[in-house]
Amino acid sequence: MWGPPSSMTISKPPIVKSLGKNMGIEKWDDLGGPAPDGKWMACYYGENGYNEAILSKRLDDKTTECSVTYSQVRHGKTVDISCKW
């Protein structure tokens, strides 16, 4: 996100790839440059498309790239978040 969660300025990932059965990656590789209200990462949680909970964190202003790798497992998803600056 560009700015704090209250602004709800969401940036869709320019790169979305399947990594095989039930695995994928979403990557934001264009986060360079300043963001007046900061750069933020938010994770949305909920069943059937309902965003019942949102966890967010401000990223370092020098962050240039973030990726989210996920895999479907028996009782949910596993998620790995990685950022570079």
Backbone as ProteinMPNN parsed JSONL, in Angstrom:
{"seq_chain_A": "MWGPPSSMTISKPPIVKSLGKNMGIEKWDDLGGPAPDGKWMACYYGENGYNEAILSKRLDDKTTECSVTYSQVRHGKTVDISCKW", "coords_chain_A": {"N_chain_A": [[0.847, -1.168, 0.0], [0.387, 2.272, -0.604], [0.941, 4.564, 1.642], [-0.668, 4.976, 4.889], [-2.781, 2.424, 6.472], [-5.357, 3.533, 6.827], [-5.762, 5.068, 4.587], [-6.177, 3.285, 2.565], [-4.928, 2.889, 0.049], [-4.249, 0.886, -2.357], [-1.857, -1.139, -3.966], [-1.763, -3.143, -6.684], [-0.072, -6.22, -7.376], [2.465, -6.174, -9.868], [3.549, -8.482, -10.863], [2.47, -11.728, -11.028], [2.63, -15.063, -10.476], [2.275, -18.569, -11.092], [3.623, -21.218, -9.246], [3.507, -23.875, -9.527], [1.55, -26.719, -8.468], [-0.906, -25.519, -6.395], [0.716, -23.427, -5.47], [2.144, -20.14, -5.452], [3.322, -16.843, -6.44], [3.389, -13.419, -5.657], [4.558, -10.33, -6.685], [5.973, -7.205, -6.039], [7.861, -5.171, -7.759], [8.541, -2.587, -8.121], [8.923, -0.572, -6.169], [10.609, 1.503, -5.672], [11.794, 4.839, -4.956], [10.341, 7.789, -3.392], [7.589, 7.709, -1.061], [5.092, 9.687, -0.06], [3.5, 9.288, 2.307], [4.659, 7.063, 3.335], [5.588, 3.561, 2.849], [3.709, 0.626, 2.893], [2.837, -2.677, 4.033], [0.182, -4.905, 3.829], [-1.813, -7.529, 5.108], [-4.589, -9.426, 4.395], [-7.176, -11.122, 6.026], [-9.619, -13.684, 6.166], [-12.7, -15.504, 5.592], [-14.106, -16.75, 2.568], [-13.772, -14.427, 0.965], [-14.293, -12.306, 2.667], [-12.924, -9.657, 4.432], [-12.045, -9.995, 7.339], [-10.083, -9.407, 9.152], [-7.283, -7.256, 9.171], [-3.886, -7.018, 8.963], [-1.205, -4.814, 9.259], [1.899, -3.198, 8.366], [4.368, -0.707, 8.505], [6.811, -0.262, 6.014], [10.382, -0.076, 5.58], [11.565, 3.026, 4.364], [13.379, 2.802, 2.303], [12.749, 0.534, 0.904], [12.609, -1.41, -2.018], [11.502, -3.56, -3.294], [9.099, -6.172, -2.872], [7.97, -9.456, -2.137], [5.465, -11.987, -2.055], [5.151, -15.231, -1.264], [3.179, -18.07, -1.545], [1.535, -21.068, -0.449], [-0.876, -23.576, -0.764], [-2.031, -25.538, 1.821], [-3.02, -28.418, 3.728], [-4.762, -27.47, 5.811], [-5.184, -24.704, 5.298], [-3.232, -21.841, 4.327], [0.244, -21.327, 3.708], [2.504, -18.672, 4.091], [5.105, -16.639, 2.868], [6.887, -13.736, 3.291], [8.97, -11.436, 1.722], [11.232, -8.766, 1.554], [13.212, -6.272, -0.143], [15.777, -3.803, 0.163]], "CA_chain_A": [[0.0, 0.0, 0.0], [1.064, 3.558, -0.543], [0.312, 5.315, 2.719], [-1.163, 4.187, 6.024], [-3.985, 1.626, 6.199], [-6.579, 4.341, 6.782], [-5.929, 5.624, 3.241], [-6.583, 2.164, 1.709], [-4.353, 3.046, -1.279], [-3.722, -0.45, -2.589], [-1.089, -1.356, -5.184], [-1.819, -4.537, -7.123], [1.265, -6.668, -7.784], [2.649, -6.256, -11.312], [3.971, -9.838, -11.22], [1.738, -12.808, -10.365], [3.023, -16.301, -11.161], [2.034, -19.867, -10.475], [4.872, -21.952, -9.041], [3.161, -25.299, -9.49], [0.281, -27.057, -7.837], [-1.265, -24.83, -5.152], [1.751, -22.491, -5.032], [2.24, -18.962, -6.302], [4.078, -15.699, -5.947], [2.985, -12.081, -6.046], [5.772, -9.549, -6.492], [5.988, -5.777, -6.312], [9.268, -4.895, -8.039], [8.624, -1.177, -8.51], [8.667, 0.214, -4.969], [11.641, 2.522, -5.5], [11.343, 6.22, -4.891], [9.666, 8.188, -2.155], [6.139, 7.63, -0.882], [4.885, 10.761, 0.919], [2.968, 8.794, 3.575], [5.309, 5.806, 3.644], [5.262, 2.324, 2.153], [3.092, -0.278, 3.854], [2.421, -4.021, 3.623], [-1.02, -5.311, 4.564], [-2.303, -8.877, 4.853], [-6.034, -9.507, 4.642], [-7.568, -12.449, 6.481], [-11.057, -13.898, 6.27], [-13.269, -16.609, 4.826], [-14.999, -16.461, 1.444], [-13.613, -13.071, 0.461], [-14.555, -11.284, 3.678], [-11.708, -9.201, 5.101], [-12.421, -9.884, 8.742], [-8.958, -8.831, 9.893], [-6.205, -6.735, 8.339], [-2.654, -6.718, 9.701], [-0.363, -3.989, 8.407], [3.153, -2.743, 8.944], [5.096, 0.227, 7.656], [8.081, -0.77, 5.518], [11.479, 0.876, 5.522], [11.408, 3.921, 3.224], [14.307, 2.404, 1.245], [12.28, -0.708, 0.296], [12.459, -1.322, -3.468], [10.826, -4.748, -3.831], [8.551, -7.136, -1.919], [7.286, -10.591, -2.744], [4.697, -12.864, -1.175], [5.073, -16.591, -1.8], [2.175, -18.784, -0.771], [1.199, -22.435, -0.856], [-2.079, -24.129, -0.138], [-1.751, -26.755, 2.572], [-4.233, -29.129, 4.119], [-5.677, -26.683, 6.649], [-4.999, -23.269, 5.096], [-2.138, -21.417, 3.464], [1.477, -20.841, 4.303], [2.887, -17.443, 3.411], [6.447, -16.122, 3.153], [7.024, -12.365, 2.793], [10.365, -11.041, 1.63], [11.404, -7.43, 0.985], [14.604, -5.829, -0.365], [16.018, -2.366, 0.127]], "C_chain_A": [[0.891, 1.229, 0.0], [0.333, 4.373, 0.508], [-0.245, 4.395, 3.787], [-2.455, 3.451, 5.686], [-5.263, 2.442, 6.096], [-6.821, 4.933, 5.4], [-6.41, 4.565, 2.241], [-6.13, 2.347, 0.254], [-3.601, 1.771, -1.609], [-3.025, -0.527, -3.944], [-1.144, -2.833, -5.551], [-0.442, -4.957, -7.608], [1.385, -6.736, -9.303], [3.061, -7.654, -11.784], [3.196, -10.836, -10.373], [2.038, -14.072, -11.145], [2.596, -17.517, -10.363], [3.374, -20.583, -10.378], [4.623, -23.459, -8.998], [1.849, -25.493, -8.762], [0.126, -26.351, -6.493], [-0.183, -23.907, -4.604], [1.791, -21.302, -5.984], [3.066, -17.882, -5.654], [3.447, -14.427, -6.496], [4.166, -11.175, -5.714], [5.549, -8.091, -6.905], [7.447, -5.406, -6.513], [9.506, -3.435, -8.405], [8.39, -0.231, -7.337], [9.709, 1.299, -4.717], [11.049, 3.912, -5.466], [10.568, 6.514, -3.617], [8.158, 7.947, -2.205], [5.814, 8.621, 0.231], [4.382, 10.283, 2.281], [3.545, 7.435, 3.96], [4.828, 4.644, 2.794], [4.786, 1.321, 3.195], [2.822, -1.622, 3.22], [1.218, -4.373, 4.473], [-1.404, -6.718, 4.148], [-3.764, -8.939, 5.287], [-6.4, -10.937, 4.978], [-9.09, -12.538, 6.569], [-11.496, -15.048, 5.383], [-14.144, -16.082, 3.694], [-14.945, -15.007, 0.978], [-13.918, -11.962, 1.446], [-13.249, -10.931, 4.381], [-12.022, -8.923, 6.558], [-11.323, -9.264, 9.594], [-7.9, -8.382, 8.89], [-5.036, -6.422, 9.255], [-1.755, -5.92, 8.77], [0.872, -3.528, 9.159], [3.805, -1.769, 7.968], [6.435, -0.386, 7.285], [9.136, 0.325, 5.595], [11.306, 1.736, 4.266], [12.303, 3.544, 2.05], [13.877, 1.116, 0.53], [12.047, -0.508, -1.2], [11.643, -2.467, -4.053], [10.296, -5.601, -2.69], [7.881, -8.26, -2.687], [6.586, -11.406, -1.664], [4.58, -14.204, -1.882], [4.111, -17.36, -0.919], [1.974, -20.185, -1.321], [-0.03, -22.884, -0.074], [-1.677, -25.418, 0.565], [-3.071, -27.325, 3.075], [-5.235, -28.266, 4.889], [-5.441, -25.183, 6.506], [-3.872, -22.984, 4.135], [-0.916, -21.115, 4.302], [1.925, -19.661, 3.453], [4.292, -17.052, 3.848], [6.534, -14.745, 2.516], [8.479, -11.973, 2.837], [10.455, -9.666, 0.97], [12.895, -7.111, 0.847], [14.66, -4.322, -0.327], [17.48, -2.107, -0.079]], "O_chain_A": [[1.999, 1.219, 0.535], [-0.789, 4.824, 0.273], [-0.288, 3.178, 3.61], [-3.145, 3.806, 4.73], [-6.166, 2.073, 5.345], [-7.957, 5.268, 5.064], [-6.978, 4.899, 1.201], [-6.865, 1.999, -0.67], [-2.456, 1.59, -1.195], [-3.545, -0.037, -4.947], [-0.632, -3.679, -4.818], [0.284, -4.149, -8.188], [0.51, -7.293, -9.966], [2.937, -7.974, -12.967], [3.257, -10.796, -9.144], [1.741, -14.156, -12.336], [2.56, -17.5, -9.133], [4.166, -20.558, -11.319], [5.446, -24.217, -8.486], [1.131, -24.534, -8.479], [0.919, -26.556, -5.574], [-0.16, -23.629, -3.405], [1.507, -21.438, -7.174], [3.46, -17.978, -4.492], [3.026, -14.372, -7.652], [4.713, -11.234, -4.613], [5.011, -7.801, -7.973], [8.202, -5.331, -5.543], [10.56, -3.09, -8.941], [7.732, 0.798, -7.492], [9.695, 1.944, -3.668], [9.919, 4.124, -5.905], [10.193, 5.611, -2.87], [7.544, 7.981, -3.272], [6.229, 8.407, 1.37], [4.797, 10.82, 3.308], [2.99, 6.737, 4.808], [3.806, 4.728, 2.113], [5.394, 1.185, 4.257], [2.602, -1.712, 2.012], [1.223, -4.171, 5.687], [-1.33, -7.064, 2.969], [-4.117, -8.553, 6.402], [-5.978, -11.866, 4.288], [-9.759, -11.595, 6.99], [-10.742, -15.506, 4.524], [-14.841, -15.08, 3.855], [-15.975, -14.427, 0.635], [-13.812, -10.786, 1.098], [-12.548, -11.816, 4.871], [-12.236, -7.78, 6.961], [-11.598, -8.665, 10.634], [-7.657, -9.051, 7.886], [-5.171, -5.655, 10.208], [-1.561, -6.303, 7.617], [0.903, -3.471, 10.388], [3.794, -1.985, 6.756], [7.118, -0.962, 8.132], [8.811, 1.51, 5.668], [10.935, 1.218, 3.213], [12.018, 3.924, 0.914], [14.583, 0.656, -0.367], [11.375, 0.439, -1.608], [11.147, -2.368, -5.175], [10.954, -5.745, -1.66], [7.3, -8.045, -3.751], [7.047, -11.499, -0.526], [3.988, -14.305, -2.957], [4.209, -17.313, 0.307], [2.212, -20.451, -2.499], [-0.18, -22.599, 1.114], [-1.051, -26.29, -0.039], [-4.127, -26.737, 2.847], [-6.436, -28.337, 4.63], [-5.493, -24.459, 7.5], [-3.585, -23.777, 3.239], [-1.021, -20.7, 5.457], [1.744, -19.659, 2.236], [4.633, -17.119, 5.029], [6.28, -14.602, 1.32], [9.151, -12.15, 3.853], [9.823, -9.429, -0.059], [13.726, -7.608, 1.608], [13.717, -3.641, -0.73], [17.9, -0.951, -0.14]]}, "name": "protein", "num_of_chains": 1, "seq": "MWGPPSSMTISKPPIVKSLGKNMGIEKWDDLGGPAPDGKWMACYYGENGYNEAILSKRLDDKTTECSVTYSQVRHGKTVDISCKW"}
